[in-house]
Amino acid sequence: MPEQVLKQVEIAAAISRARISDIHGITRHCNILAMNAGIEAARAGEAGRGFGIIAGEVRSLSAAIASVASEMDNELSDAFKTLRRIGEKMSEQIRGQRLIDLALNAIEIMDRNLYERTCDVRWWATDAAIVDAAALAEPAELAHAGARLGVILRAYTVYLDLWLCDTNGRVVAHGRPDRFAGVVGQDVSRETWFRDAMSSKSGDDFAAANVSLCGALNNAPVATYAAAVREGGATNGRIRGVLGIHFDWGAQADAVVKGVRLSPDELARTRVLLLDAAGRVIAATDRSCTLDETVVLDHQGRESGSYRDASGRIIAFHRTPGYETYRGLGWYGVLIQQP
């Protein structure tokens, strides 16, 4: 709509310039006729005196018309400039709001996705095979738990692997030994997701970690969620271990940012990003997740907004609103659009 308004402003301005140019052309023609009439009146002497007076009046009227046309040209030019500025501002505001909405949509889709991951880990931490393996730590129970985790992975393809850890932070079983060798025995005691799960107050709690590259999973980017495995699967049971689930971040986040609905023209000049709270690029439409790029947002403490940077790009952003019991980790959806 603002683009149509700007187009009509340009059309009206062009019409105004053309008509004022016509008026100036007519006044110039009148001046020439008046000048010629004055010359002829002078040649006629006394008989042409009255006609000379009329020729002078025509010149004066022509000059007055030319002056009015010039003033109108200046006034209309100023008015059209003002309309153009208003139209451009409206256009930028609407475009900025649309990009903000798209940024919100991207982060909301991811939030809902990750909320489901928090539900998964709390549910699977109460699975009988997992609870028994954590409590008994016997080879048969651990093997059964690993097989059970493998069954879950075949149904839930959004995960790279699921790890059962003892209370010391040692991985004792996982779901994909055929794909990821050497996972059993890994020490995760220093991982934030493990420590947070161990310090959780009840089975309703979960731990969420920022996206990181996991060496044991072929250095793939993962978003890890964890919950304590409690005795008897009870909400307030004694902690016997931790279940950590590694979300296949690269593939899933790539689908989210590339699913943002942009017009064909915008696709070529718009970058869609997900940033973590530190500004790390954790997903982007134009590259894979390597966690080696940082974008500094000029958000000025706002939850959402848009602005132009020094190069004229529009940058729109929206902070994670969270979803249900998942409050998010302070991430942002961001769109960077070239002019």
Secondary structure, DSSP 8 states (H G I E B T S, - for coil): -HHHHHHHHHHHHHHHHHHHHHHHHHHHHHHHHHHHHHHHHHHHGGGGHHHHHHHHHHHHHHHHHHHHHHHHHHHHHHHHHHHHHHHHHHHHHHHHHHHHHHHHHHHHHHHHHHHHHHHHHHHHTT-HHHHHHHHH--HHHHHHHHHHHHHHHHH-TTEEEEEEE-TTSBEEEES-TTTSTT-TT-B-TTSHHHHHHHT-SSTT--EE---EEEGGGTTEEEEEEEEEEEGGG-TT--EEEEEEEEEEHHHHHHHHHHTS---HHHHTTEEEEEE-TT-BEEEETTB---S--B-----TT-SEEEEE-TTS-EEEEEE---BTTB---S-EEEEEE--
